[in-house]
Amino acid sequence: MMDKRLIDILACPEKQTPLAEADAALLAKLNHAIAAGQVKNRGGAKVEEPVVAGLVREGADYLYPIVDDIPVLLIDEAIALDQIT
């Protein structure tokens, strides 16, 4: 779990909108789709590793993964959440 103070100062790199920590249910659903080979990031690369944590953009349309406790706030690394609905 990330420090709430850090999350409060981070923003989506594309739209500068707030981010929120992804909940366990969303991560489980995303990881199920990753295991099925159905998920690509915005850069077009297939996501092959489970996502342990992530930050969801306001509007819940994209998730930025957190890797080794570091938010990866690169637009091409964002995962469109419409792939898992």
CORWOLIN-V19408 format. One record per residue. N is the residue number from 1. RES is the residue in three letters. PSI is psi in radians with two decimals (999 if undefined). NEAR is the number of other C-alpha atoms within 8 Angstrom. D_LAST is the distance of its C-alpha to the last C-alpha in Angstrom with 1 decimal. Layout:
N;RES;PSI;NEAR;D_LAST / N;RES;PSI;NEAR;D_LAST
This chain:
1;MET;2.31;3;24.4 / 2;MET;2.69;7;25.6 / 3;ASP;2.22;6;28.5 / 4;LYS;-0.61;6;27.5 / 5;ARG;-0.63;6;30.2 / 6;LEU;-0.79;8;28.8 / 7;ILE;-0.66;11;25.3 / 8;ASP;-0.45;9;27.2 / 9;ILE;-0.20;6;28.9 / 10;LEU;2.68;8;26.0 / 11;ALA;2.77;10;24.1 / 12;CYS;2.27;11;21.6 / 13;PRO;-0.34;8;23.8 / 14;GLU;-0.85;5;22.6 / 15;LYS;-0.04;6;22.6 / 16;GLN;0.58;7;24.6 / 17;THR;2.81;8;22.4 / 18;PRO;2.73;10;22.1 / 19;LEU;2.65;13;20.0 / 20;ALA;2.63;9;19.0 / 21;GLU;2.36;10;18.6 / 22;ALA;2.44;11;15.2 / 23;ASP;2.94;6;15.4 / 24;ALA;-0.65;6;15.5 / 25;ALA;-0.75;6;12.5 / 26;LEU;-0.76;8;10.2 / 27;LEU;-0.68;13;12.4 / 28;ALA;-0.76;8;12.3 / 29;LYS;-0.76;9;8.6 / 30;LEU;-0.80;11;9.1 / 31;ASN;-0.52;10;12.4 / 32;HIS;-0.77;8;11.3 / 33;ALA;-0.64;12;9.4 / 34;ILE;-0.80;13;12.6 / 35;ALA;-0.53;9;14.8 / 36;ALA;-0.02;6;13.5 / 37;GLY;0.44;9;14.4 / 38;GLN;0.08;9;11.2 / 39;VAL;2.30;11;11.3 / 40;LYS;2.65;11;13.9 / 41;ASN;3.09;13;15.3 / 42;ARG;-0.41;11;16.6 / 43;GLY;-0.11;8;19.8 / 44;GLY;-0.01;7;18.5 / 45;ALA;2.44;7;19.2 / 46;LYS;2.30;9;17.3 / 47;VAL;2.05;10;16.3 / 48;GLU;-0.39;7;18.2 / 49;GLU;2.48;5;19.1 / 50;PRO;2.61;8;17.1 / 51;VAL;2.06;10;16.5 / 52;VAL;-0.60;8;18.9 / 53;ALA;2.78;11;18.5 / 54;GLY;2.88;13;17.1 / 55;LEU;2.27;13;17.6 / 56;VAL;2.30;13;15.0 / 57;ARG;2.59;14;16.3 / 58;GLU;2.30;9;17.1 / 59;GLY;-0.20;4;14.5 / 60;ALA;0.62;8;11.7 / 61;ASP;-0.38;10;10.8 / 62;TYR;2.58;10;12.4 / 63;LEU;2.31;14;13.5 / 64;TYR;2.13;15;17.1 / 65;PRO;2.68;15;18.0 / 66;ILE;2.10;13;21.1 / 67;VAL;2.15;9;23.4 / 68;ASP;0.78;4;26.6 / 69;ASP;0.26;6;26.3 / 70;ILE;2.08;6;26.2 / 71;PRO;2.25;10;23.4 / 72;VAL;1.59;9;22.7 / 73;LEU;0.96;10;22.7 / 74;LEU;2.28;8;22.8 / 75;ILE;-0.74;9;20.8 / 76;ASP;-0.32;8;20.4 / 77;GLU;-0.15;12;19.1 / 78;ALA;2.58;13;16.2 / 79;ILE;2.12;12;12.7 / 80;ALA;2.20;11;10.3 / 81;LEU;-0.16;11;7.2 / 82;ASP;-0.17;6;5.5 / 83;GLN;-0.27;8;5.9 / 84;ILE;0.11;8;3.8 / 85;THR;999;4;0.0
